């Protein structure tokens, strides 16, 4: 029990104009999280943690439901990131308002940010 495993947060797009695209975003993040587990790390995948929790109408960006959900989930994401050892940003993260905010938070807090799986694997191996 003395050896901790590195805990990696998976950041990337969740919201999308259609449920099919949301599901695709979730599946992509899930695949990356599974790969992190298979490489010897522990992955936190917020896409799976709160999948389907959003209010009806929350996928319409700019709606009051979207703003309310965005603020609530982002504050939770920041809390989770603060307990992780690093953050992995999957392709397309730059187009996600949430992932961009998570990147800014992680950088501000000094947490390692990874953009390739090779960097994640190196971090896990050296942990």
C-alpha positions as CSV (number, residue, x, y, z in Angstrom):
1,X,0.0,0.0,0.0
2,X,3.0,2.3,0.2
3,X,3.4,2.8,-3.5
4,X,1.1,5.3,-5.0
5,X,0.0,5.1,-8.6
6,X,0.0,8.3,-10.7
7,X,-3.5,9.7,-11.0
8,X,-4.1,11.3,-14.4
9,X,-7.1,13.5,-15.3
10,X,-8.3,13.1,-18.9
11,X,-9.4,16.5,-20.4
12,X,-11.2,16.9,-23.7
13,X,-14.5,17.9,-25.3
14,X,-17.7,16.7,-23.8
15,X,-20.5,19.1,-25.0
16,X,-21.6,18.9,-28.6
17,X,-24.7,19.9,-30.7
18,X,-26.1,16.4,-30.8
19,X,-26.3,13.5,-28.4
20,X,-24.4,11.3,-31.0
21,X,-21.5,13.7,-30.9
22,X,-21.6,13.8,-27.1
23,X,-21.5,10.0,-27.0
24,X,-18.5,10.1,-29.5
25,X,-16.6,12.5,-27.2
26,X,-17.3,10.3,-24.2
27,X,-16.1,7.2,-26.1
28,X,-12.9,8.9,-27.2
29,X,-12.1,10.1,-23.6
30,X,-13.0,6.6,-22.3
31,X,-10.5,5.0,-24.7
32,X,-7.7,7.3,-23.6
33,X,-8.5,6.7,-19.9
34,X,-8.4,2.9,-20.5
35,X,-5.0,3.3,-22.2
36,X,-3.7,5.2,-19.1
37,X,-4.9,2.3,-16.9
38,X,-3.3,-0.2,-19.2
39,X,0.0,1.8,-19.0
40,X,0.1,1.5,-15.2
41,X,-1.5,4.8,-14.2
42,X,-4.9,5.6,-12.8
43,X,-7.2,7.6,-14.9
44,X,-10.0,10.0,-13.9
45,X,-12.4,10.5,-16.8
46,X,-14.9,13.2,-16.0
47,X,-16.8,12.4,-19.2
48,X,-17.9,9.1,-17.6
49,X,-18.1,10.5,-14.1
50,X,-21.0,12.9,-14.8
51,X,-22.3,11.6,-18.2
52,X,-25.9,12.5,-18.6
53,X,-26.1,14.7,-15.5
54,X,-26.7,17.8,-17.5
55,X,-30.1,19.6,-17.4
56,X,-32.4,19.4,-20.4
57,X,-31.3,22.1,-22.8
58,X,-27.8,22.3,-21.4
59,X,-26.3,21.3,-24.7
60,X,-27.5,24.6,-26.3
61,X,-24.4,26.7,-25.6
62,X,-25.3,30.1,-24.2
63,X,-28.6,28.9,-22.7
64,X,-29.1,29.5,-19.0
65,X,-29.0,25.7,-18.5
66,X,-25.6,25.5,-20.2
67,X,-24.2,28.4,-18.2
68,X,-25.4,26.9,-14.9
69,X,-24.2,23.4,-15.7
70,X,-20.9,24.6,-17.1
71,X,-20.1,26.5,-13.9
72,X,-21.1,23.6,-11.7
73,X,-19.2,20.9,-13.6
74,X,-16.1,23.1,-14.1
75,X,-15.9,23.8,-10.4
76,X,-16.1,20.1,-9.7
77,X,-13.5,19.4,-12.4
78,X,-11.1,21.9,-10.8
79,X,-11.6,20.0,-7.5
80,X,-10.8,16.7,-9.1
81,X,-7.7,18.1,-11.0
82,X,-6.4,19.5,-7.7
83,X,-6.2,15.9,-6.4
84,X,-4.5,14.5,-9.5
85,X,-0.8,14.2,-10.4
86,X,-1.2,15.4,-14.0
87,X,-3.7,16.2,-16.8
88,X,-3.8,14.5,-20.2
89,X,-5.3,16.7,-22.9
90,X,-6.8,14.7,-25.8
91,X,-6.8,15.9,-29.4
92,X,-9.4,18.6,-29.9
93,X,-9.2,20.0,-26.3
94,X,-8.5,23.5,-27.7
95,X,-12.0,23.6,-29.1
96,X,-13.6,22.8,-25.7
97,X,-14.3,25.8,-23.4
98,X,-14.2,23.4,-20.4
99,X,-10.8,21.8,-21.4
100,X,-9.3,25.2,-22.1
101,X,-10.4,26.3,-18.6
102,X,-9.0,23.1,-17.2
103,X,-5.7,23.7,-18.9
104,X,-5.5,27.3,-17.5
105,X,-6.3,25.9,-14.0
106,X,-3.7,23.1,-14.3
107,X,-1.0,25.5,-15.5
108,X,-1.8,28.1,-12.8
109,X,-1.6,25.4,-10.1
110,X,1.6,24.0,-11.6
111,X,0.3,20.5,-12.5
112,X,2.0,18.6,-15.3
113,X,0.1,18.8,-18.6
114,X,0.5,16.1,-21.2
115,X,-0.4,16.2,-24.9
116,X,0.9,12.9,-26.1
117,X,0.5,9.4,-24.7
118,X,4.3,9.0,-24.9
119,X,4.6,11.9,-22.3
120,X,2.0,10.2,-20.1
121,X,3.8,6.9,-20.3
122,X,7.1,8.5,-19.5
123,X,5.5,10.3,-16.5
124,X,4.0,6.9,-15.3
125,X,7.4,5.1,-15.7
126,X,9.3,7.8,-13.8
127,X,6.6,8.3,-11.0
